[in-house]
């Protein structure tokens, strides 16, 4: 076993998927995973164009969205 797939970034991403989809239902988990991956892919393309540099700004944006989801939609979408 190699622990690299379970790094901190991936653990946070899995947590974010559970928060977005809700942890009560299996379809919610799939919806959360789909929304998070689509949002992450779009942010990877959009943020460098807006900010003009290459960096991991999507992690910052996803962190802010995670906090907002926990505050305003604690049961998920």
PyMOL commands that set and color helices and strands:
alter all, ss='L'
color gray80, all
select helices_A, chain A and resi 3-6+8-21+26-51+57-72
alter helices_A, ss='H'
color red, helices_A
deselect
rebuild
show_as cartoon
